Amino acid sequence: MMRFLTLKGPFCRNCGTAVRRDMTGKTLLQGWWSPVSLVLFTPLALLWNLFIKFKIDKLPAPVPGQPGQQLDPGQSLLKRPAAIGLLIPLAWVAFMVFQAARGS
Ligand SMILES: [Zn+2]
């Protein structure tokens, strides 16, 4: 099972950062569980999110009194529990090396 999530703006910088961190965090935790996702889709999704980050960082900051609710950008992605998801592909590689070593 695989799904791609995209959200359309408009976002200010705060809201865009909040959404990007949230979605990238989900990708880090959930994106590695099939071989095709592992080697292809998830790395591409993460690269795409990085590209989006540079676009979001250029957005204007929210102005005081701006209508609509502002999202809290929250903690940097690497300070979140989801960062542990970065270890999953390493675990895969270790597993495959182990299997290869055992088979030879
Ligand atoms: Zn906003």
Boltz pocket constraint, residues with backbone or C-beta under 6 A from the ligand:
constraints:
  - pocket:
      binder: B
      contacts: [[A, 11], [A, 12], [A, 13], [A, 14], [A, 15], [A, 16], [A, 62], [A, 69], [A, 70], [A, 71]]
      max_distance: 6.0
